[in-house]
Amino acid sequence: MSRRDRSDGDNRFRLRPGAPKQRGDTFVAQVLRQASKAANTTGGKRGKTPGSRLGRGHVAARFTGQSLSANSRRATVKVRLVYLKQAGARSTVTHLRYIEREGVGRDGESGRAYSAATDEGDLTAFEERGHGDRQQFRFIVSPEDGAELGDLRTYTRHLMARMEADLGTRLDWVAVDHWNTDNPHTHIVLRGKDDTGRDLIIAQAYLTRGLRERAAELATEWLGPRTEQEIQRTLAREVEQERWTSLDRTLQREAVDGLMHVERLNEPRLHSRREMLIGRLQYLQRIGLASQPQAGTWVIHIEAEPTLRAMGERGDIIRTMQRALGGTQRDLAVSEPRGDGRTFVGRVTAKGLADELYDKGYLVVDGTDGKAHYVTLPPRTDLEQYPTGSIVEVKGDVGTRASDKTIVALAVDGFYRTDQHLAVAQGQATPGRDPREVVAAHVRRLEALRRAGVVERVAEGLWKVPDDLLERGRQYDSQRLGGGVAVELKSHLPIERQTRVIGATWLDQQLIGGGKGLGDMGFGGEVKDGMRQRTDFLVEQGLAERRGQRPILARNLLATLRSRELAKAARDIAAETGLEHRPVTDGQRVAGIYRRSVLLASGRYAMLDDGMGFSLVPWKPVIEQRMGQQIAVTVRGSNVSWEIGRMRGPTVG
């Protein structure tokens, strides 16, 4: 933009450049980004990178670590900058609940939050203060000798005080110490506001290096420098560790064009580690990650770092599983994060966070197949929905579903009819298996595909299905799983509580199915014992009889157990509220205000209050956010279609 300025009769032009317009990812932006990455590598000059003066702490970052030496204590600091609008409204609550969960304390108790001023941190108040914040910082601080520090709480307070001095502002934070791993560590959640209420911007150099060096300085002051014997013991342990170690980082740094020449290890600065470094090279050669083309020269393979990091993660997983099993011998199976096509059922033995900074959870599942499985959950999965002792089914990307094959086989001219399927199911019925339940399961699948736009419900009991249903159904499942695994809660009740309860339990389903696929070890053996006890209870209730070694179950067993449990629950609610119970018949539409959910052995049910009476209908997660609102539902067997609001409209469930 220019402005013309006439003076003394001369035409003079003065240029005033405007702000450059951002049009996508510019070349300059790419250069700055690559320069920023380069700034994080070792050996660069401090404070000379693009953007190095942006944010608080850029000056302090030039001076942190000056007192550190090779004998100083080490510390690891992991940092995550969370943009709260992108992370979701419940991101802070979920993370705070995770870090204060049960079992992370020094003696296995729940974690206890604290702050700079109090030993009883108020997480609710902290979360409320952060409403409207643009961002939030989350740290994990792990001094290498954290167990020797003893008092992590005081250590953390001193560290945060130094951080306040470096950044020139008071900080609003809460922390929880974790003692449930080999390396005690502290989770710190820091609000993204300074003491004036403005957004807290922290220099990149301080986040990537400065805070870690402050943590190392403080640990060194508390415990003193490491002795030469301590350093040698630490390095000796690393020689044959199946993980990425400090020895590997030294070898990587000293290599020239991918070659490690042994004479470089004769330099004085490496003399004390020479024997350990050569031992590490020999170990890497044994496991196929290095080779020695000629005497005195080594080649470290390019895949060494990712392979060793993966081996370290797998080793951590194995140790986690062994702790969860309490030393019980079991074949161990680790499910890959993106799924491996397997489907198995089992009991949740342990759960936790595989990545505590990003709230990525895991389950250890004692399977009915006699194996113990480690399952990495999709991001943002709420661990509370899988209680320890509950029974889950884990599904990978398993390809075409059997229900889709059945629907395609029964479809005539592209139309599937429930009455036709019911007739076929009745003709193929087996004792204890309700044909209506079989059809209802297929209707539930069709409802899910309808919401995804794969099939169309033409009329009650009549569905239009495409010719490529099998492929589109497989694509729908793969997309829903996010390429990973899906974990379905089959029963919140532990197996021992299912043996003598009135209600349609998971054990009853195993009895109906004949207990197929159950192993003799671990949970599989416990299920077999539970089935025998459940059979005895059903015989007492007149719902089964024994003929030799084989139990004969009553017809419509699940429906009978479910109706008995619902009737008892309805009587209890009626006595409590004074409302009349209105039973729901098949195909009936029920409307009312969603008051609460009721967790029964047969599953979770929603209580709908129409002002004069109430009904209990199968619950779905989609309605939980509608608590206290008017909703309507149409019940068809065990399938439900929800309508939100007072007016009839599109179904959502």
N, C-alpha and C positions, 0 to 999 in steps of 0.2 A: 504494500500500500504506500502511496506517495502523497506528499503534500507540497503544493507549489507555493513558494514564498517569494513575493516580489519586493525587492529592496534596492533603492537608488537606481531604479530603472533597469536593473539586471534581472534576468530570469534565472533563478537558482532553484535547484531541486534537492530536497532532503529526503532520503529514503528511511522509512520506519518499518522494518520487517514485522509482520504479524506472527502469531503463534503458528507453528507448522501444523497442518491438518494430519490426523492419524488415519491412514487408509490401510487397514489391515496390518500385517507384520512387515514393517519397512526394513530395508537393508540396514539402516542405522540401528534399529532395535535388535536385529539379529546379531550385529557386531557387539553391541553392548551386552547382550545376553551371554555370548560366548566369552567375552572378556570377564564377565562376572563369574562364570564357571571357572575360568583360569585362576581367578583370584582366590579360589578356595583350595587350590593345590598348595603343597608345601614348597617353600623356597622362594615365594614371591615377596616383593617388598610391601611392607604394610602401609596402608593409607594412600596408595598410588593408583588404585583401580577406579574405573568409572563408577560414580555414585558412592564412593567411599566416605564422603562427607555428609551423606544423607542419613538422618536419624540420630537419635541420642546414642551416645557411647562410642562414636567414631574416634574421638580423641583418646578415650580410655583404652580402646582396643590397640592403640599403638604402643602402650606401655605395659599391658598385662603380660604376665609370664616372664618378665625380665629376671625374676629371682629363681626361675625354674632351671634345673640342671638334669643331667642324666640320672641322678640319684633321687630326684623329686618323686613324690607320690603321684600316681596317675588318677585321672577321673574321666568318666564318660558323661557327656551331656547330649541328650537327644532333644530336638526342638521341633515343634509343629506350630505353625501360624494358622489359626482357624478363622475363616471368614464366616461369621455366625449366620448370616442370611443364607449362604449357600449350604451350610451344614445342617440347617433345620432348626426349628424352634426348640426342640427338646435335646439338642446336642449337648448343652452344658449340663443339664440335669442327668442325662444318661452317663456322661463321662464321670461326673462327681459320684454317682451311685456306683459305678464300676470300681473306681479307685478306693472307695470306702467299703468294699464288699467284705464278706465273711472270709476268714482264713488267711488274711494278709498280715495280721499282727504278729508280734514277736512270738507269742504263745499260741498262735492259731486262731486268735479272736478276730473280730472285724476291725478294719482300719479305723483310725480316729483322726479326723481332720483337725488341723490347727492353723493358726495364722501368726502374724508378728506379735500380736498382743495377747492372745488367749490360747490355752491348750484345748479348748472346746470350740472349734471353728463352726460357725453357723452357715452351713452350705446353702440353706434356703435363702437366707439374707444375702449371701454372696451372689447367688444366681439372680435375685431380684435387682441388686445393684447393677448387674450387668445387662439388664434389659435395655435394648437400644444400642448397645455397643456394636461397633462395626466389626471388631476383631477380638481375638483372644489368643494368648500364648499358652502353650502347654509344654512343660519340660519334664524330662526324666533325668535326675541327677544320680549318678552311681559312682561313688568313690571306689577305687579298686580295693581298698582295705576298709570298706564300710563296716564290716563286722567288728573291726578293732576300734573304730570310732566310738561305738557303743551308743552314744546319744546323737542320733541323726537329727532329732528335732532342733537341738541347739546349733548343730552344724549348719542346718538349712537356714536358720534365722540369721546367723552370721553371714552366710553366703548372700542372702537377699539384701542384707544391710549394705554389703559391698556393691551389690548391683545398683541399689538406690544411689549410692555415692557416685558410681560410674555414669549413671544416666541422668543424674541431677534432678531427681523427682522422687516423691514418695510413691510406693507401689501398693496396689490392692491385690492380695494374693491369699490363697489357701493351699495347704499341702497335706499329703498323707504318706507316711513311711510304710514301705512294704518289706517284710522280712521272710516272705514265702519262697524265695529263690536262693540260689547259692551266693548271689551278690545282692545284699541289702541295698535298696535304692529308695528314692523319694520322688513322688509325683507332685508337681507344682502347677497350679492353674493361676495364671496372671491376667487380670483384666487389661483390656487394650485401651486404657485411659490413663493420662498422667494426672498429677495432683491439681491441675487447673481445669480438668474436664475435657481436654482436647485429646484427640487420638494419639495413642502412644506409638511412636515410630522408633524402632530400634535399629541401629546400623547393622548391616549384614555381617560385617567383620566381628562385631561383638557377639552376635548370635552364633556364628560358625566357629569362633575361636576364643573370643574374650571371656565368655562365661565359663567355658571349660577350663581355661587357664586359671581363672579365679578359684574354681573348685579345687584344682590341683594345688594351688598355693595354700589354700586354707587347710587341706588335708595334710600337707607337708608341715605346716606350722603346728598342727595338733599332734602329729605322730612322729615328727622328725623325718629327716631324709631316709631313704631306703639304704640299708647296708649293702655292701658288695655281696654278702652271702644271700641276702633276700633276693637281690636281682638275679644272681646265678640260679637260685632255686626256681624262680619264676620262669626263666628262660629254659631251664632243663625240662620243666613240665611241658613247655610249648613244642619241644623237638618232635614229638610224635602225636600231637593233638590233631584230631580230625576236624579242624576249623581254621579259619583265617586268623593268623596270629601276628604279634609284633615282629617276630622273626621274618615272616613272609613280607611284611611291609618294608623291612630293612633290605631284604633281597631285591624287592621290586624297585626300591629307590636306587640301589647301587648297580643294578643291571645297566649295561650299555648296549643299545640296539637289541635288546632281548637276550643278551648273553651275560652270564655271570662268571667273571674271571676270578679265580681263587686268589690271585695276587692282590686284588683290591682289598681282600679281607686282612691283609697284613698291615694296613694302615693303623697308626696308633689309636685312632678313635674307635676302631672296630676290634682291636686286639682282644679285649676281654670277652667278646662274643664270638670270636672266630670258630672255636670248637662247636658251639651250638649251631651256628649258621651252616657249617659243613654238615653237621648231623641232620639238620633240617633238609638240606639238599638231597642227602642220601635217602631220607624217608620219603620225600616227594618222588624220587626216582622209583622207589619200591611200589608206590601206589599209582604209578603211571602218569604223574603230573610234571615230571622233569626228566631230562635225559642228559647224558654226558658224551657228546660226540667225540671229544678228545680229552686227554688228561689235563686237568686244571681249568676246564671250561664246561660250564653247565648251561643248558637251555631250559628255562622254566616255561612250560606250555601256556598258551594264551588262555586256556580254559581253567587254569589252576585256581584263580581267585573265585569265580562263580561256583566252581565245584566244591572248594573248601568251605565257602559260605553255606552252600546247600547241605554239606555234610554236617556242619555245625548245627544248623537248624534241625536237621533230622535227629542228631544226637540229643538235642534239647527235648524234642518230641518224645523220643524213647524213654528218657528219664522221667518226663512228665507222666507217661503212661505207667511206668513201673511204680511210681509213687502212688498213682490212683488205684492200682491193683493191690497195693500193700504186700508186694512180694509174691503174689500168687502167680504161678507159672501159666502163661497163656501165649498162644501165637499172636503176634502183634501185626496189625495192618494199618498203614497210614494212607488215608484217602487224599488224593491230590486236590488242591484248592479248586481246580476247574472240573473236578468230577472224573471218575474213571469208569462210569457205566454200571457200577455195582449197586445193588439194592440189598439192604440188610435191615434187620430189626434187632433192637437190643435195649438194655437198660442204661440210662445215663449214670455213669460212675463218678465222673468229675467234669468240671467245666471251668473255663477261665478265659483269659485274653491271650491270644497268640501274639498280638501286637498291641501292647497296652497304650501306646501313643495314639493309635488310630482306632481303638476300640474294636478290633477284629477278634471275634471269639472263636473258641473251639469247644468240642465235646469229646470226652472219652467214653465210648459206648461199648459195654460188655455185650457182645452179640449172641443171638440164639444159635449161631453157627459155631460157637466154641472159640471164636477169636475176639480179641479186643481191638477196637477200631478208633483211630484218631481222626476226627472230622473237623476240617476248617470251615467255619460258617461264613455265609455271605456277609459283606459289610453291613453295619448298622443293625445286625440281628440282636434282638433283646434276649439276653441269656435268661432272664427271669421266667420266660415262657417254657423253659425246659428244666423243671425241678430235678434235683439229684434224686435218683431212684425211679423217675418216671420212665415210661416206655416210648421209644421213638422209632420211626421208620426213616431211614436215610436213602434217598434216591439220587443217583447220578443221572447223567444224560443217557437214559436207557433205551432210546430209540422209540419204536412204535409200541403203543400201549395195547394190551390185550382187549380192553374195552372198545377201542377204536376199531380193532379188527372185527369184533362181534357186531358193532353197529353197521359196518360196511357189509358184512355177510348177510345181515337181516334186511338191509335196505332194498326196496323194490322201486325201480325207476327213480332212484334218487331220494326216496322218502323212507324214513324209519318210523315205525308205529310201536308205541309202548304196549298196546293190547296184543299185537302179534308176538312181541318179545315175551310177554307174560305167559302166553299160551305155550311157547317153546320152552320157557324156563320151568313151567309146571310139568311138562312132559319129561324133562330131564332132572326133576327135583331129587335131591338126596335128603335123607333124614336130618333134621335139625337146620336145614338151610331154607330160608323163606324165599320163594321165588319173587315176591314183591320187593324184598331187599335187593335182590340181584338187579331187577329193573330199575329200582330207585338209584342204585350206584351208577348205572349208565346214564340216567337222566341228569344226575349231578355233573357228570362229565360233559354232557351236551350243553348244560347251562353255562359251564365255564367256557366252552368253545363258542357259545352264542355271544357272550360278552366280548369275546375277542374278534367277533365278526366272521367266524369260520362257518358256522351253521346258522340256520334260521328256524325259529319255532313258528310253524304255520298256524297251528291250533293246539288245543289241549291234547297232549299225547301224540302229536304229529310233528315231525321234524324234517326239514329239507337239508340233505347233506351233500356236499360236493363230491365229485368223482375222485379228487385228490385228497380226501379227508386224512388218510394215513400220513402223508407227507406234511400236510399243513398242521395236523395235530402234533407231529414230532417237532416241527419248527416252533409251535406255540410253547411246548414244554421246555425246549432248549432256551428260548428267549426268557421264559419265566424264571428259569433257574439261573439266568445270567451266566450260562456256561459252567456253572459250578454244581453245587449240591442243594437239594431241598430236604429239609428235616421236618417231618410231620409228627406232631405229638399224638400218639395212639392212646395213651392213658396217663393221667397225672398221678394215678394211684400206684404205689409200689406193688410188686407182685404178691407180697404177703398179705396186703390189705384187700386184695381182690378175691381171696379164696372163700370168704364167708359174708359177702356184702350182697344186698338186694339191689340189682341193677345189671344192665347189659355191659359186661366187662370185656376187656381184651382177652382174658382167659377163656371166656365163653366162645369167643371167635376161634381160638385155637382148638377148643374141643370140637366145634363144628367142622373145622378143617382137618381134623385128625392129627394135629400136631406135626404137620409136615415140615421138614427142614430143620428140626431141632437137634442140636448136638448134645452130647452127653456131658461135656465139660462146661464149667462156668454157668452163665445165665441160662443156657439151653437146658442143662440138667435141672436147674431150679424151676424152670417153667414146667418141665415134666412132673416134678413133685407137686407144683401148684395145681396142675390139671387134675391130679389124683385127689387132692384135697377139695378142689372145686366140685368135682363129681360127687364126692360124699355129701357135700352141702346141698347140691341140687337134688340128690336122692331124698334127703331129709325134707326138702321143700316140695316134694312130689313133682319135680320138673325133670326127673331122669330116673332110669331104672337100670340095674345091671343084669346083663345076660351073659353069663360066663365072665370073660375078661373085658368084654366090650360094653361100654355104656350106651344106652339108648336115650337120646335126648328128646324132650317134649317138642312137638311141632310148634313152630313160631316162638322158639325159646327166647330169642333176643327181644322180640316185641312184648312178650309177657313180662320179662324182667324189667324192661324199660317202663312199661305202663304201671307196674307196681311201685317202682321208685318214684315216678312222677306223681302218682296219687299221694304217696306219703309226703313228698315235698310240698304239694299243693295244700294238703291239710295243715302243715306247719305254717305256711305263709298266710292261709286264711285265718288261722287262730291269732297270728301276729298282727295282721292288718285289718281284720274284720271284713275283708272283701270276699265276694263269692268266686269260687274257682269256676272258670268256663272251659271245659275240655275242648280240644281242637279236633275236628274230624278231617278226614282226608279230602283235600280240594277246597277247604274252607279258607276264606279271607278274613284275617283278624286285624283290627286296628286298635291302637292305644298308645299311651305314653310309655316309653322305655324307661322303667324305673331302676332295674338292676339285673345283674346276671347271677345265675345259680349254678354252681359247679357240683355236678353229681357224678356217680360212677359211670352212668350212661353217657356222660358228656356235659357240655355247658349249655344252659338254656337261658333265654331272655324272658323276663317278666314284663308283659304288656298290660297296662292299667287303663281301662276304658271309663273309669269313674265309678262304676257300679260293681265291677268284677275284674278279674284278671285271667290271663292265659299264659301258659308256658310253652314257648316255641323254641326250636333249635337255634342256638346263637351262632352268629358269624362275626368275625373281626370287623367287618365293614361298618357295623352299627355302633361300635363302642364309642365313637366320637359323637353319637347322637343321643347320649344319655340325657334324659329329661325332655326329649322332643317327641312329637307325634310321628309315629311310623306305622306302616301296615305290612302285613306279610301274608302270602298264600302258601299253604302247606300241602305238599303232594308227597305222601309217604314220609321219608326222612329228608326230603329236599324242600328247601324254602326259597321263595323269591321275595326280596324286600322292596318296599316302596317308601321313599323318603318324603315326608310332608303330609299334609292333610288330603291333598288331591291325588287322585289316582294318576300314576304316571309311569315312566320307565322303571323297570326293576333294576336293582343293583346287587342282588345276592343270589 
